[in-house]
Amino acid sequence: MGTYGRWPLRLAGYLVVTLVAAYVVTSIGVGYYDARECPHPDLDADCDAALGGLVWGAAAVGVCVVLVVTIESILWSKRINRRAELEGR
């Protein structure tokens, strides 16, 4: 794939998956807190369902970052080992 390798494609994939995961988990979190913490939406009560959902979404982003670092570390290690084998080390 030219001089740059495949990292731009992986980066785009990681970004898309992270954004989708954050959106889905945030939506699930909002639904969970909305059903649990805000049982009476017609009352004038404070409802922090959106805040709870955002916390879940932020946690999902954190998990995705850890997964990306782990995947890239494994791929880097394999590249180093393959390069060493080809050079006869």
Secondary structure in CASP SS format (residue, H / E / C, confidence):
PFRMAT SS
TARGET T0000
AUTHOR 0000-0000-0000
METHOD secondary structure of the structure
MODEL  1
M C 1.00
G C 1.00
T C 1.00
Y C 1.00
G C 1.00
R C 1.00
W H 1.00
P H 1.00
L H 1.00
R H 1.00
L H 1.00
A H 1.00
G H 1.00
Y H 1.00
L H 1.00
V H 1.00
V H 1.00
T H 1.00
L H 1.00
V H 1.00
A H 1.00
A H 1.00
Y H 1.00
V H 1.00
V H 1.00
T H 1.00
S H 1.00
I H 1.00
G H 1.00
V H 1.00
G H 1.00
Y H 1.00
Y H 1.00
D H 1.00
A H 1.00
R H 1.00
E H 1.00
C C 1.00
P C 1.00
H C 1.00
P C 1.00
D C 1.00
L C 1.00
D C 1.00
A C 1.00
D C 1.00
C C 1.00
D C 1.00
A H 1.00
A H 1.00
L H 1.00
G H 1.00
G H 1.00
L H 1.00
V H 1.00
W H 1.00
G H 1.00
A H 1.00
A H 1.00
A H 1.00
V H 1.00
G H 1.00
V H 1.00
C H 1.00
V H 1.00
V H 1.00
L H 1.00
V H 1.00
V H 1.00
T H 1.00
I H 1.00
E H 1.00
S H 1.00
I H 1.00
L H 1.00
W H 1.00
S H 1.00
K H 1.00
R H 1.00
I H 1.00
N H 1.00
R H 1.00
R H 1.00
A H 1.00
E H 1.00
L H 1.00
E H 1.00
G C 1.00
R C 1.00
END
